[in-house]
């Protein structure tokens, strides 16, 4: 009887272990991280900075795939439709919280088809001017815009981008009108800014490609308070236009049905990569990004708040895709 009971127990344990043994090790192959903007912009730069550290931690190669278009929506849609095997992720930034209200027929549901992994970092946008322009403060630009409406140009990384929406809000609050010049991503805009093709390039410090303090003169930052990374740069409110609070941000998402254990493991790898001194110094130094590395739940709540904020701005300013 004892032998029979022992065999039955072992058989039961074997049955319990079978599903666990059947689970393949993750990652089972190369990981693809989709960057839905062109090479050279802030998202591409940050992803490539994290790539080798995450790959080393996970013990698997990582391939970065640039899929630009529609303010990041095209590449993000590829990730939303990917198999939930944990081998496809997508890096997004602030346009992800704008697109649901801005782009009709998005092609995927951001809440249903994707899940948050971690917010990598955030940063105020910097309103700048080319060093050849005469202005040294944002207040001077606003005065010039009042004197001569629709003569001053400002650049963004695209129609409906955070910089476009922020400048639309600024014009509304200040009672001025300027000319919007959209580009297809941070790389093209940074090149145009350095060449002096714009009066006011507007993007994060990272998105301006290291031109701040070189070819570009900073005028104001768009956060509600001064960033600890730019303590000497006034906010838009300090320049005389209260009511602006806009942060650029970068984070990773996964297809909705990727198992929680895989999402958690990827989030842990991101946090570990952000703790590498070289990565930390590069982000907080020349790129001007404040490191976050929060949990999936915290990142999800952050996206919800951002989506609600920018939906209001889009509606009030009647902003539509071109």
C-alpha positions as CSV (number, residue, x, y, z in Angstrom):
1,X,0.0,0.0,0.0
2,X,2.8,2.4,0.9
3,X,4.5,1.7,-2.5
4,X,1.3,2.3,-4.3
5,X,0.6,5.5,-2.4
6,X,4.2,6.7,-3.1
7,X,3.8,6.1,-6.8
8,X,0.5,7.9,-6.9
9,X,2.1,10.9,-5.1
10,X,5.0,11.0,-7.5
11,X,2.6,10.8,-10.4
12,X,0.6,13.7,-9.1
13,X,3.7,15.8,-8.5
14,X,4.8,14.9,-12.1
15,X,1.5,16.1,-13.4
16,X,1.8,19.4,-11.5
17,X,5.4,19.9,-12.8
18,X,4.5,19.2,-16.4
19,X,3.0,22.6,-17.2
20,X,6.0,24.4,-15.7
21,X,8.4,22.3,-17.6
22,X,6.4,22.9,-20.8
23,X,6.9,26.7,-20.5
24,X,9.8,27.7,-22.8
25,X,12.6,29.9,-21.4
26,X,12.3,33.6,-22.1
27,X,13.6,35.2,-24.2
28,X,13.6,32.3,-26.6
29,X,15.1,34.3,-29.5
30,X,16.2,37.8,-30.5
31,X,14.0,40.6,-29.1
32,X,12.7,43.3,-31.4
33,X,12.2,46.9,-30.0
34,X,10.3,49.0,-32.4
35,X,11.1,52.7,-32.5
36,X,8.3,54.4,-34.3
37,X,10.3,57.5,-35.4
38,X,13.3,58.0,-37.7
39,X,17.0,57.4,-36.6
40,X,18.7,60.4,-35.0
41,X,15.8,61.6,-32.7
42,X,15.7,61.4,-28.9
43,X,13.6,58.2,-28.9
44,X,16.1,56.4,-31.2
45,X,19.1,57.7,-29.2
46,X,17.6,56.6,-25.8
47,X,16.6,53.2,-27.1
48,X,20.1,52.6,-28.5
49,X,21.6,53.7,-25.2
50,X,19.6,51.1,-23.3
51,X,19.8,48.3,-25.9
52,X,23.2,46.7,-25.1
53,X,22.6,46.8,-21.3
54,X,19.2,45.2,-21.5
55,X,20.5,42.6,-24.0
56,X,23.3,41.7,-21.6
57,X,21.0,41.4,-18.7
58,X,18.5,39.2,-20.6
59,X,21.2,37.2,-22.3
60,X,19.7,37.7,-25.7
61,X,20.3,40.0,-28.7
62,X,18.1,43.0,-29.3
63,X,17.2,44.4,-32.7
64,X,16.0,48.0,-33.0
65,X,13.6,48.5,-35.9
66,X,12.7,52.1,-36.9
67,X,9.1,52.3,-38.2
68,X,8.3,56.0,-38.5
69,X,5.1,57.6,-39.6
70,X,1.8,59.1,-38.3
71,X,3.4,60.6,-35.2
72,X,4.6,57.2,-34.1
73,X,1.2,55.5,-34.6
74,X,2.4,53.3,-37.5
75,X,5.2,51.6,-35.7
76,X,3.2,51.4,-32.5
77,X,0.4,49.6,-34.4
78,X,2.9,47.0,-35.5
79,X,3.7,46.2,-31.9
80,X,0.0,46.2,-31.0
81,X,-0.6,43.5,-33.5
82,X,2.5,41.4,-32.7
83,X,2.4,38.0,-31.1
84,X,2.4,38.1,-27.3
85,X,5.5,36.0,-27.1
86,X,7.6,38.6,-25.3
87,X,9.8,39.1,-28.4
88,X,8.4,42.4,-29.5
89,X,8.3,45.7,-27.6
90,X,7.8,49.3,-28.6
91,X,9.4,52.5,-27.3
92,X,6.9,55.4,-27.3
93,X,7.0,58.9,-26.1
94,X,4.6,61.8,-25.5
95,X,2.9,61.5,-28.9
96,X,1.4,58.2,-27.7
97,X,-0.9,60.0,-25.3
98,X,-1.8,62.5,-28.0
99,X,-2.6,60.2,-30.9
100,X,-5.9,58.7,-29.6
101,X,-7.5,62.1,-29.7
102,X,-5.7,63.3,-32.8
103,X,-5.7,60.5,-35.3
104,X,-9.0,59.1,-36.4
105,X,-9.0,55.4,-37.2
106,X,-5.8,54.8,-35.3
107,X,-5.9,51.1,-36.2
108,X,-5.5,49.9,-32.7
109,X,-6.7,50.6,-29.2
110,X,-3.9,51.8,-27.0
111,X,-5.6,50.6,-23.8
112,X,-6.8,47.2,-25.2
113,X,-3.9,46.2,-27.4
114,X,-0.9,47.4,-25.5
115,X,0.3,47.3,-21.9
116,X,2.8,49.5,-20.0
117,X,6.2,48.2,-19.1
118,X,8.0,51.3,-17.6
119,X,8.4,55.0,-18.0
120,X,12.1,55.5,-18.7
121,X,12.3,59.2,-18.2
122,X,10.8,62.7,-18.7
123,X,11.9,66.2,-19.4
124,X,10.5,69.6,-20.0
125,X,10.6,70.9,-23.5
126,X,12.9,73.8,-24.3
127,X,11.7,76.7,-26.3
128,X,14.8,78.0,-28.1
129,X,15.9,80.4,-30.8
130,X,18.8,80.3,-33.2
131,X,21.7,82.4,-31.9
132,X,21.5,84.6,-35.0
133,X,18.0,85.8,-33.9
134,X,17.8,88.9,-31.7
135,X,15.7,87.6,-28.8
136,X,17.1,86.7,-25.5
137,X,13.8,86.0,-23.6
138,X,10.5,84.4,-24.4
139,X,8.8,87.6,-23.4
140,X,10.6,89.4,-26.3
141,X,9.4,86.8,-28.7
142,X,5.8,87.2,-27.6
143,X,6.1,91.0,-27.9
144,X,7.4,90.6,-31.4
145,X,4.6,88.2,-32.3
146,X,2.0,90.7,-31.0
147,X,3.5,93.4,-33.1
148,X,3.7,91.3,-36.2
149,X,1.3,88.4,-36.2
150,X,2.1,85.3,-38.2
151,X,5.7,86.2,-38.9
152,X,7.6,84.2,-36.3
153,X,8.1,80.5,-37.1
154,X,8.3,77.7,-34.5
155,X,9.3,74.1,-35.3
156,X,8.0,70.8,-33.9
157,X,8.6,67.1,-34.7
158,X,5.2,66.9,-36.4
159,X,1.5,68.0,-36.5
160,X,-0.1,66.9,-33.2
161,X,3.2,66.5,-31.4
162,X,3.6,67.6,-27.8
163,X,5.6,70.7,-28.9
164,X,2.9,71.6,-31.4
165,X,0.2,71.3,-28.8
166,X,2.2,73.1,-26.2
167,X,2.9,76.0,-28.6
168,X,-0.8,76.1,-29.6
169,X,-1.7,76.4,-26.0
170,X,0.9,79.1,-25.4
171,X,-0.4,81.2,-28.4
172,X,-4.0,80.8,-27.0
173,X,-3.0,82.0,-23.6
174,X,-0.7,84.8,-24.8
175,X,-3.1,86.0,-27.5
176,X,-0.5,85.7,-30.3
177,X,-0.3,83.8,-33.6
178,X,2.8,82.2,-35.0
179,X,3.6,79.9,-38.0
180,X,4.0,76.2,-37.3
181,X,6.6,74.3,-39.2
182,X,6.3,70.5,-38.6
183,X,9.1,68.0,-39.3
184,X,9.1,64.2,-39.5
185,X,10.8,63.5,-36.3
186,X,13.5,64.9,-34.0
187,X,16.4,64.2,-36.3
188,X,15.2,66.3,-39.3
189,X,14.0,69.1,-37.0
190,X,17.3,69.2,-35.1
191,X,19.2,69.6,-38.4
192,X,16.9,72.4,-39.5
193,X,17.3,74.1,-36.2
194,X,21.1,74.0,-36.4
195,X,20.9,75.5,-39.9
196,X,18.8,78.4,-38.6
197,X,15.8,77.6,-40.8
198,X,13.5,78.3,-37.8
199,X,12.9,81.2,-35.5
200,X,12.0,78.9,-32.5
201,X,12.8,75.2,-32.5
202,X,10.8,73.5,-29.7
203,X,11.6,70.1,-28.3
204,X,13.2,68.4,-25.3
205,X,16.8,69.0,-24.7
206,X,17.5,65.5,-26.1
207,X,15.3,66.2,-29.1
208,X,17.3,69.2,-30.0
209,X,20.4,67.1,-30.8
210,X,22.9,68.8,-28.5
211,X,22.4,72.2,-30.1
212,X,21.2,74.0,-26.9
213,X,23.9,76.5,-25.9
214,X,25.7,75.9,-29.2
215,X,23.7,77.0,-32.2
216,X,20.5,77.4,-30.1
217,X,19.8,79.9,-27.3
218,X,17.3,78.6,-24.7
219,X,14.5,80.9,-23.8
220,X,12.2,78.9,-21.5
221,X,11.2,75.5,-20.3
222,X,7.7,74.1,-20.4
223,X,7.3,72.4,-17.0
224,X,5.3,73.9,-14.2
225,X,8.5,74.2,-12.1
226,X,12.1,74.5,-13.1
227,X,13.7,71.2,-13.7
228,X,16.6,70.3,-11.5
229,X,18.6,69.7,-14.6
230,X,18.0,73.2,-15.9
231,X,17.8,75.3,-12.7
232,X,18.7,78.6,-14.4
233,X,16.2,78.4,-17.2
234,X,12.9,80.2,-16.5
235,X,9.5,78.4,-17.0
236,X,7.0,79.7,-19.5
237,X,5.0,81.0,-16.5
238,X,7.9,83.0,-15.3
239,X,8.2,84.5,-18.8
240,X,4.7,85.8,-18.4
241,X,2.4,83.1,-19.7
242,X,1.0,81.0,-16.8
243,X,-0.9,77.7,-17.5
244,X,1.7,75.7,-19.3
245,X,2.8,72.4,-17.9
246,X,4.1,70.0,-20.6
247,X,6.7,67.2,-20.2
248,X,8.3,65.1,-22.9
249,X,8.6,61.5,-21.9
250,X,9.9,58.1,-23.1
251,X,8.7,54.7,-22.1
252,X,8.3,51.0,-23.2
253,X,5.1,49.1,-24.0
254,X,4.4,45.5,-24.8
255,X,1.5,43.7,-26.7
256,X,-1.4,43.4,-24.3
257,X,-1.3,39.6,-23.8
258,X,2.4,39.3,-23.0
259,X,2.6,37.4,-19.7
260,X,3.0,39.6,-16.6
261,X,6.2,37.7,-15.6
262,X,7.9,38.7,-18.9
263,X,6.7,42.3,-18.5
264,X,8.1,42.4,-15.0
265,X,11.4,40.9,-16.1
266,X,11.8,43.5,-18.9
267,X,10.9,46.3,-16.5
268,X,13.6,45.1,-14.1
269,X,16.1,45.0,-17.0
270,X,15.3,48.6,-17.9
271,X,15.7,49.8,-14.3
272,X,19.0,48.0,-14.1
273,X,20.2,49.6,-17.3
274,X,19.2,53.0,-16.0
275,X,21.4,52.5,-13.0
276,X,24.5,52.1,-15.1
277,X,26.6,55.2,-14.5
278,X,27.4,55.8,-18.2
279,X,23.7,55.6,-19.0
280,X,22.7,57.8,-16.1
281,X,25.3,60.4,-16.9
282,X,24.3,60.5,-20.6
283,X,20.6,60.9,-19.9
284,X,20.8,63.5,-17.1
285,X,23.8,65.3,-18.7
286,X,23.7,66.2,-22.4
287,X,20.3,64.7,-23.0
288,X,18.6,66.5,-20.1
289,X,16.3,63.6,-19.2
290,X,15.2,62.9,-15.6
291,X,15.3,59.2,-15.0
292,X,12.1,57.5,-13.7
293,X,12.0,53.7,-14.2
294,X,8.6,53.2,-12.6
295,X,6.3,50.1,-12.4
296,X,3.8,49.1,-15.1
297,X,0.9,50.2,-13.0
298,X,2.4,53.6,-12.3
299,X,3.3,54.1,-16.0
300,X,-0.2,53.1,-17.0
301,X,-1.8,55.7,-14.7
302,X,0.7,58.4,-16.0
303,X,-0.4,57.6,-19.6
304,X,-4.1,57.9,-18.7
305,X,-3.5,61.4,-17.1
306,X,-1.5,62.6,-20.1
307,X,-4.1,61.3,-22.6
308,X,-6.8,63.2,-20.8
309,X,-4.8,66.5,-20.6
310,X,-3.9,66.6,-24.3
311,X,-7.4,65.5,-25.5
312,X,-8.7,68.7,-23.9
313,X,-6.0,70.9,-25.7
314,X,-6.8,69.2,-29.0
315,X,-10.5,69.8,-28.6
316,X,-10.2,73.4,-27.5
317,X,-7.8,74.3,-30.3
318,X,-9.6,72.3,-33.0
319,X,-6.3,70.6,-34.0
320,X,-6.6,68.1,-36.8
321,X,-4.1,66.0,-38.9
322,X,-2.9,67.6,-42.1
